[in-house]
Amino acid sequence: MKIYLKNLSLYDQYRKILQMAGWYEGRIADIRSYEQEAYTSHIPLTKAMKNFLYEYAELNSILYLGFENTKGSASYDYTFKITLDQPYSLSNTKEYKEICSFAKEKTLCIGEMGYYYPAICAVGESGRLYLKHDYADSVEVFDSMIDTIAFELRTNKDLVCVSDLQE
């Protein structure tokens, strides 16, 4: 499926991207595996963390974005892999260790997400999101998923479409 976004505000474009990834208002995901991972890792799963996970856990898709300069051809990938498929391998990455060193709170590694080169993603006790790309020196901190998408696409203001198929 392909959705055209050109005439929407940036906020609405980002919201449509989330919807294509499987998110919807009022979503409540099964977070038992995250509760177990938090328990095993000695991380208290706060209400803010649970609220984030209920809304976004188990989003697992790669979408493709089209821009004006690609004439609307959806060829650039955006990954949402908020899953615990590989918790051990992700939580042992250099990027997640840098998130832990940077954050002033305990964090739970929840997957990968981002545009073109996905980042390791963690949620903190406060519900804030931490993203660390392997090519960047800094850890980025966000208050919402929309904020992460806005950051990832900050240099791409000519978004035309989102698709679940690469063209």
C-alpha positions in Angstrom: 0.0 0.0 0.0 1.2 3.5 -0.8 -0.1 6.6 0.9 0.6 10.1 -0.5 1.6 12.7 2.1 2.5 15.8 0.1 -0.4 18.0 1.1 -0.3 17.1 4.9 1.5 19.1 7.6 4.8 17.6 8.8 3.1 16.4 12.0 0.4 14.6 10.0 3.0 13.1 7.6 4.9 11.6 10.6 1.7 10.3 12.1 0.8 8.6 8.8 4.2 7.0 8.8 3.6 5.6 12.3 0.2 4.3 11.2 1.8 2.5 8.2 4.2 0.9 10.7 1.2 -0.5 12.6 0.5 2.1 15.2 -3.0 3.4 15.9 -4.6 5.5 18.5 -5.5 3.5 21.6 -3.1 0.7 20.7 -2.3 -1.7 23.6 0.5 -4.2 22.8 1.3 -7.3 24.8 4.4 -6.2 26.8 5.0 -9.4 28.8 8.3 -10.1 27.1 9.5 -6.5 27.9 8.4 -7.0 31.5 10.4 -10.2 31.6 13.4 -8.6 30.0 13.3 -5.7 32.4 13.0 -8.1 35.4 16.0 -10.1 34.1 18.0 -6.9 33.5 17.1 -5.5 37.0 15.4 -2.5 35.5 12.3 -1.3 37.2 9.6 -1.0 34.5 8.0 2.4 35.4 4.5 3.5 34.4 6.0 5.8 31.8 8.0 2.9 30.2 4.9 0.7 30.3 2.8 3.5 28.6 5.4 3.8 25.8 5.6 0.0 25.4 1.8 -0.5 25.4 1.6 2.0 22.5 4.6 1.1 20.4 6.0 -2.4 21.3 6.1 -5.0 18.6 6.0 -2.4 15.7 8.1 -4.4 13.3 8.2 -3.0 9.7 10.4 -1.5 7.1 8.7 1.3 5.2 9.8 3.1 2.1 9.7 6.9 1.7 9.4 8.8 -1.5 10.6 12.4 -2.0 10.2 15.1 -4.6 13.7 14.6 -5.8 12.9 10.9 -6.4 9.7 11.9 -8.2 7.7 10.1 -5.5 9.4 6.8 -6.0 9.4 5.1 -2.6 12.9 3.9 -2.3 14.4 5.0 1.0 13.9 2.8 4.0 12.6 3.7 7.4 12.8 0.9 10.0 10.6 0.3 13.0 11.8 -2.7 14.9 10.6 -2.2 18.4 10.8 -5.9 19.3 12.8 -8.1 21.6 13.8 -10.6 18.9 17.4 -10.0 19.7 17.5 -8.4 23.1 20.9 -9.9 24.1 22.7 -8.9 20.9 21.2 -5.3 20.9 21.8 -4.7 24.6 25.4 -5.6 24.2 26.2 -3.2 21.4 28.5 -0.3 21.8 25.6 2.1 21.0 23.4 0.8 23.8 26.3 0.9 26.3 26.8 4.6 25.2 23.1 5.2 25.9 23.4 3.7 29.4 26.5 5.9 30.1 24.7 9.0 28.8 21.3 8.7 30.3 20.7 9.9 33.8 18.2 7.1 34.4 17.9 3.4 33.8 17.0 2.4 30.3 15.6 -0.7 28.5 16.9 -1.5 25.1 13.8 -2.0 22.9 15.1 -2.4 19.4 16.1 -0.4 16.3 14.5 2.4 14.4 15.3 5.2 12.0 15.7 6.4 8.5 18.2 4.7 6.2 20.6 3.7 9.0 18.5 2.7 12.0 19.7 3.6 15.5 19.7 1.4 18.6 16.7 2.6 20.6 16.0 2.5 24.4 13.2 3.8 26.6 14.1 5.4 29.9 12.4 5.3 33.3 10.9 8.7 32.4 9.4 7.4 29.1 12.0 9.4 27.1 13.5 7.7 24.1 17.2 7.4 23.5 18.6 6.8 20.0 22.2 6.1 19.1 23.5 5.7 15.6 26.7 3.9 15.0 27.9 6.7 12.8 27.2 9.5 15.3 29.1 10.6 18.3 26.0 11.8 20.3 23.0 10.1 21.9 19.8 11.7 20.9 16.9 12.1 23.4 13.3 12.5 22.5 9.9 13.0 24.3 7.8 11.2 21.7 7.9 8.9 18.6 6.9 11.9 16.4 10.0 13.7 17.7 12.2 10.8 16.6 10.7 10.8 13.1 11.1 14.6 12.9 14.7 14.3 13.9 15.4 11.4 11.5 13.8 13.3 8.5 15.0 16.8 9.5 16.8 17.4 6.2 14.0 15.9 4.1 11.1 18.4 3.9 9.9 17.3 0.5 8.3 14.0 1.6 5.7 12.8 -1.0 4.7 9.3 0.1 5.2 6.3 2.3 4.8 2.7 1.1 5.2 -0.8 2.4 6.9 -1.8 -0.8 10.2 -0.5 -2.3 9.9 0.8 -5.8 
